[in-house]
Amino acid sequence: MSKFYTIATSRLFCLPQKIGKKAQSKKGMELVQVGILIAIAVGIGIIFKDKIGTFVNETFSALLGAKFS
């Protein structure tokens, strides 16, 4: 086998490992971003719990009391 062939194949077989490391890093960052967004949503829900509850109750009362024909 030629020297070029052995170098090319060795680099080719290393490529999935390099791509895998970058992909894991990217997935980790996406996971952190999703976690932060969920924490923000939960925080807003806790802060405005009473107002959200009142809004939902009024909306459903209006929908259930409406006479659609």
N, C-alpha and C positions, 0 to 999 in steps of 0.2 A: 504494500500500500504506500501511497505517496505521503509525503510530509504534509502537503496541503490538505489531503483528505482527513488525516488524523486531527489536525488543528481545527478544521471546519466542523467535524463531528463532535469534538470535545466542546466547542463553543455552542454548537446547536443543542447539545444535551444540557448545558448550563442555563440556557435561555428560560426554560419553564421555572427554574428556581428563582431567577431574577424577577420574572413577571409575577410569580407567586408572592414574593415579599412585598412588591409594590401593591399588589391587589389586596393583600391582608392589611397593609397600612391604610389603604383607601377605605376598606370596609370598616376598619376600626374608627376612622374619623367620621364616617357616616353614622355609625352606631352612637358615637358621642353626641353628634348633632341631633339625632332623634331623641336621645335621652334628655338633652337640654330643652328641646321643644316640648316634650311631655311634661317636664318639671315646670316650665313656664305656664302651660295650659292648666295644670293642676293648681298652681299658685293663684292664677287669675280666678279659677273656679272657687277656691277657698275664700279669696278676698270678696268676690261679688256673689257669694252663695245666696244671700237673701234676695238680692235684686234679680238674680237669674230665676230663683224659685217663684218669685212674684210674677215675673214676666211669663213664665211657662204656665202657671196656674191661670192667669188672666187670659192668655191666648187659648188654652184648651176650654176654658169656660165659655169664651166667645164662640169658639167653633162648635161646641156641643149645644149651645143655646140658639145658634143660628138656624133658621128654617130655610133650607135649600129646597127649591121647587123646580 
